[in-house]
């Protein structure tokens, strides 16, 4: 035992002497600060990526803030951040200003309601059609639960939407009627967390959230107070077995991968730069997210992109 202990001590002494220091930067290692802001949808994965990348490159620091896709695009184009987190397609006018989008993963927006709503079980039997969603958020032809379920119920439907410029709102509006966020009516609430909380606190409300805020990714189940509203995709008035994939996040993501859950409201998420990045830290971070960093996508509750699409993104970076 004494010989073994001495061997261990000698091993660590040699490590100190010859510089074997785990998680320490090596000569020539990259350094710098990467700042991000934007989409709440991408925020959890961006934080995870930042933590894992820093383990490989300790001299790189991160400052990551949410605020909505609109803020992310504004911040990156104004030079306030290195990367904008954007949960919608990049507009032509933004590209003209220098925006370059790097597709990094995919997720989805889901409709939500309060789990304690006495009509939730019925909603889960029938689902809601795209047209009914439209009448809730845009046409306003449905204002009570009775009008939705045709059962005479008098309770008003409280409709929530996003007050900040959000990719989730954009995807939801595009899905229900090829509309834009400004076309959605309802009580405006800031941010994904805020909208989820509003629905959880109002028994007769409806809303929509990115998967990462509708579900708890430790349990894979919907977050407390949240019930997911299923889409009656074939509009036959009932939720068929092939349409029933909302009980946990993994099943929903598999439906996204299989293109059973429609796009939109499923969509690609982007990191956006202003012009081609030139600093080593940003270039290496983007390369890593598109290659080795992809192993954290599924475990964080997101959907991986195809190999071909990821390769296309890499061609946008300096070699």
FENGIGI-V156828 format. One record per helix or strand. SS is the DSSP state (~ for helix, > for strand). FROM is the first residue (numbers start at 0). TO is the last residue. If there is no record, write none. Layout:
ss: {SS/SS}
from: {FROM/FROM}
to: {TO/TO}
This chain:
ss: {~/>/~/>/~/>/~/>/~/>/~/>/~/>/>/~/~/>/~/>/~/>/>/>/>/~/~/>/>/~/~/~/>/~}
from: {1/31/39/59/68/82/91/98/119/127/129/143/144/155/157/166/180/186/191/204/210/214/221/225/230/240/248/262/265/279/291/297/302/306}
to: {16/37/55/64/76/85/95/113/125/127/138/143/148/155/161/176/182/188/199/209/213/214/221/228/230/242/256/262/273/288/295/299/302/313}
